């Protein structure tokens, strides 16, 4: 899988295709803004957003079927999120 690198404020943010979706390295993005990604993924509103993405109409439009199509955590490369 080819990783595409986007430069924002002289810092790299990686994008990569996972199956049929393009994912962004959210760990890199959060670091740019001095944010803790763990707080974001445990936030009540984030959980509601994920639930709504997974309802039938939205999931068909976004080409997602399960939570792992939205968020993937990998030990060495960080957390990847759907580009939604």
Legacy VTK file of the C-alpha trace (Angstrom):
# vtk DataFile Version 3.0
C-alpha trace
ASCII
DATASET POLYDATA
POINTS 84 float
0.000 0.000 0.000
1.366 3.351 -1.007
1.630 6.006 1.690
1.026 9.584 0.570
2.667 12.287 2.671
1.031 15.664 3.137
3.057 18.525 4.610
1.278 20.824 7.077
3.277 23.479 8.935
6.468 21.699 7.883
5.298 18.425 9.473
4.342 15.222 7.656
0.907 13.652 7.890
0.547 10.302 6.187
-2.460 9.103 4.194
-2.802 5.490 3.164
-5.414 3.357 1.437
-6.810 0.606 3.694
-9.060 -1.734 1.689
-11.367 0.655 -0.194
-10.972 3.668 2.127
-8.302 6.322 2.506
-7.101 6.700 6.086
-5.127 9.523 7.713
-2.532 9.030 10.444
-4.444 10.686 13.280
-1.546 10.232 15.701
0.626 12.493 13.533
-2.206 14.987 13.100
-2.943 15.186 16.841
0.744 15.681 17.606
0.795 18.778 15.361
-1.819 20.383 17.592
-0.400 19.078 20.906
-3.513 16.952 21.465
-3.941 13.533 23.055
-5.624 11.171 20.621
-6.784 8.888 23.437
-8.955 11.669 24.825
-10.545 12.182 21.413
-11.416 8.534 20.839
-12.957 8.207 24.333
-14.978 11.431 24.025
-18.775 10.980 24.226
-19.352 13.052 21.084
-16.767 11.044 19.137
-18.551 7.833 20.101
-21.884 9.307 18.944
-20.264 10.386 15.655
-18.954 6.850 15.093
-22.397 5.366 15.808
-24.003 7.734 13.313
-21.402 6.937 10.660
-22.276 3.286 11.071
-26.021 3.639 10.541
-27.245 2.138 7.268
-27.574 5.296 5.171
-24.274 6.776 6.238
-22.310 3.536 6.164
-23.379 2.868 2.570
-22.416 6.397 1.525
-19.048 6.269 3.336
-18.339 2.679 2.256
-17.888 1.480 5.842
-19.414 -1.505 7.631
-17.736 -1.654 11.049
-15.847 0.552 13.511
-12.512 -0.769 12.197
-13.343 0.854 8.836
-13.243 4.208 10.662
-10.414 3.768 13.184
-7.428 1.394 13.058
-4.796 1.371 15.800
-1.419 -0.060 14.886
1.356 -0.597 17.397
4.210 1.096 15.541
2.550 3.504 13.122
-0.183 4.967 15.335
-3.916 5.386 14.960
-5.389 5.749 11.490
-8.824 7.272 10.893
-11.134 7.390 7.907
-10.718 10.661 6.014
-14.407 11.573 6.705
LINES 1 85
84 0 1 2 3 4 5 6 7 8 9 10 11 12 13 14 15 16 17 18 19 20 21 22 23 24 25 26 27 28 29 30 31 32 33 34 35 36 37 38 39 40 41 42 43 44 45 46 47 48 49 50 51 52 53 54 55 56 57 58 59 60 61 62 63 64 65 66 67 68 69 70 71 72 73 74 75 76 77 78 79 80 81 82 83
